[in-house]
Amino acid sequence: MSAASYRIIVVEDNLLMQEALAELLGAAGHVVQLVDCGEALGDLSSQSFDIALLDLNLPGEDGLSIARRLRASFPRLGIIMLTARNQPDDTLNGYLQGADNYFTKPFHPSALLAAIDNLGARVCAAPLPAAGELQLDTDAQTLCCGERQQALSDNEVRLLQTLLLAREQTAESWQLLKALAAGDDNESQNKHVLEVAISRLRKKLDTCAQREGSIKAVRGVGYRLLLAVQVL
């Protein structure tokens, strides 16, 4: 049993490795969520994690790209790369894209658990963001910037996290509708529901950040978030 329990997201497409990691981490007392590709991270926008374990070779978006955008959106997230690549350049690229640790497969389970404990202690003890930064508190469901604060609904928190997790902070309409737990066969109705939800979120972001145009519509795609937001 680990000294502390952390919420860990594992991005790994090999089923046997998924099962082995789930068993190892679960036995150590951690809460584990498994996904098999970067795109699936969008489905987890309503949740928050302390540490991400990323395979490097994944279908679609690779682990380096995922690490880069997770680091940009969630500066306090701990990131550990797990890969079969063992060349010096591979390790360097992992660190350059935001990884905190880099493990080459096969690795010793005890070493991984020790790295998680050390990293988790630093992540959870990280200082609060500097004054003036836009911050999303997912537990309190509030958006803050200095003394300014906006209460968010469940839907607005999910929409904002979906945008933050998307590549280049640009989410497709279907992803955003899924975050809203909305969407049916009526395309016109879906468009209206999403437009209203985005409009409300944009207004709160604009008010909190004291600027306009925080979310931009991308024709034929969906919406892009134009602000940096730190998730607490």
N, C-alpha and C positions, 0 to 999 in steps of 0.2 A: 504494500500500500504506500502510495506517495505521501509526502509530508503535506501536500496541498492538492486540491482537486481543481483542474483547469478545463475549460471548454475548448475542445480541439476539433478542428475541421480537417479531414484527411481527403486530399484530392489525388486519387490513385485509380488507374483503370484496370490494374491486374487484380482479379477477384481473390486469388490466394493471398496476395499481399494485403489487400483490404481486410480480409478475415484475420490474418495474423496480427495486423496493427490494432484492429478493433479489440481482439482478445488481450493483447499486451497492455494497451492503454486502459481498457476497462478494468482489468485486474488491478491496475495501479490506482484506481479510483477516479479516473478522468471521465468526463462526459464527452462522448465521441459521436461525430456526424460524418458519414462517408458519402462522397460524391465521386463520379468517375471522369469528370471533365470540367473545364473552366466555365462553360456555359451554364452548368448546373448550379453554380454559385449564385446566379440570379434568383433561383428558387428559394434561397436562404436569407433573403433580404430582411426578413422580420426577426432574424436571430442575430446574436452577437457571439464572438469567439475571442479567446485569449491567444490561441496559437493555431497556425496553419502548417500542416505537413504537406508538402507539394512534391509530387513526382515530376521529373523533368520532361520525360517523353510521354506526352498525352495526345489523344486525338483532338484535332482542332488546335486551339490555343495551347502553347507549350507552357511548362512551369515557369520559365523565366519571365514570360509576358504576364502571367498571372501574378507572380511575385511583384513585378513592377507596379501593376495597377492596384494591388492590395496595399502595397506600401504607400502609394500616393493617397489613397482614400482613407486608410486606417493606420496612421503613423505609429500607434501604440501596439499594433498587432505583432506577436512574435512569429517569425517565419523560419521554418526549417526545410531545407531541400533534401529530398531522398532520391538518389539517382545511381544508375550503373556507370555513369561517366566519371572517370577518375583522372582526367588530364588537368594539369595546372590551369589552363585557360578556362576549362569548364567550371572549376571551383571559383576562379576569379569572377567570371560572368555571374555566377550565382550571387556572390556578395555584392557586386555592382548593381544588381537588379533589386536589392533590398533584403536578401536572406540574412538571417542572424547566425545560422549554422548550416553546415553542408555535410551530409552523411553519404558515403559511397556504399552501395549495396554489394555484398551483404555486410551488415553492420551488427554490432553486439547490442542486443536489446537493453542491457543495463546502461550502456553508454547513452542510448537515445533517451531513456527515462531520466537519467541524470541531467542531460542537456535540457529537457523539458522543464524539470524542476528549477534549474538555474535561470532559464529564460523566463519562465512564468513568474518567478519571484521579482524579476526586474520589470516585466511588463505590468504586472498588477500594482507595483509600487511606483510606477512612473509618475512624474509630477503632472499637475493639471496644465492644460494649454495656457499660453500667454494671453494676457488680456487683449481683447480686440480681435481674436480669432473666432470664426464662426464655429460653433460646437453643437453637436447633436447628442443629447442625453437620451439613449433609447429606453432606459428604465423609467425615467421621469416623463418621457415623451415631450421634451422641451427643446427648443432651438434657442441658443444664447449667443450673444456677442457683447462682451462687456456687461453693462448693466441692463441691456435690452434683452427681453425674453419673450418668446412666443410659444404658446401651448400648441401641440400637434395632435391630430387624431391618429388612431391606429393606421388608417389608410395612408395618411400623409407620411408617417414614419416609414411604412413599407415602400411607398413611392420614392422617397428620398434615398433610402438604402439601395433600392434597385438601381437608381441612377448612379450612385457612388460606386457600386460594384461593377457596373457596365464598362466595357472598354471605351476609353476616352470619355467616360461619363455620359455616354450616349446609349440610351436603351430603346429597343424597338417597342412599338405600341402593344404588341401581344404580351411582352414581358411585363409592361406596366399594368395592363389589364389583369394579368395573372396575379400581380402583387395586390391588386384591389379585390381579388376574388370575384371579378366581374367578367363580363364578356359572354355573348351568345351569338346566334346566327345573324342577328340584326346589326349589320356593319354601321349603319347610321347611328343607331342607339349607342353602340360601343364607342364611337367617336365622340359623341356628346358627353357620355359619362366620363371619359378620359379627359376631355377638354376642361370640364368643370373641375375635376379633381386637381389637375395640373394648375389651373388658374388660381385655385385657393392656396395651393402650396407655394406657387410663385409669389403671391401677394405677401405671404408670411416671410418668405426668404428675403424679398425686397425690403420689407419693413425692418427686419432684424439686421440686415447688412447695410441698410441705408443706401441702396442703389437699386436701379431698375434693370430688368432683363436678366434675372438670375437663371431662368430656364428658357431655352430657345427651341421652337419647333423645327424639326429637321424633315423636310419634305420627303415623303415616301419611306421614312424610317420610323421616326418617333419623336423623342425629345432629348435635348442635351442640357446637362447641368453646367453652368458657366462659373460656378463658385467653388472654392475649396472649402470643404466642411470636415472638421475633425469629429470622429465618433468616439464618445466616451464609454 
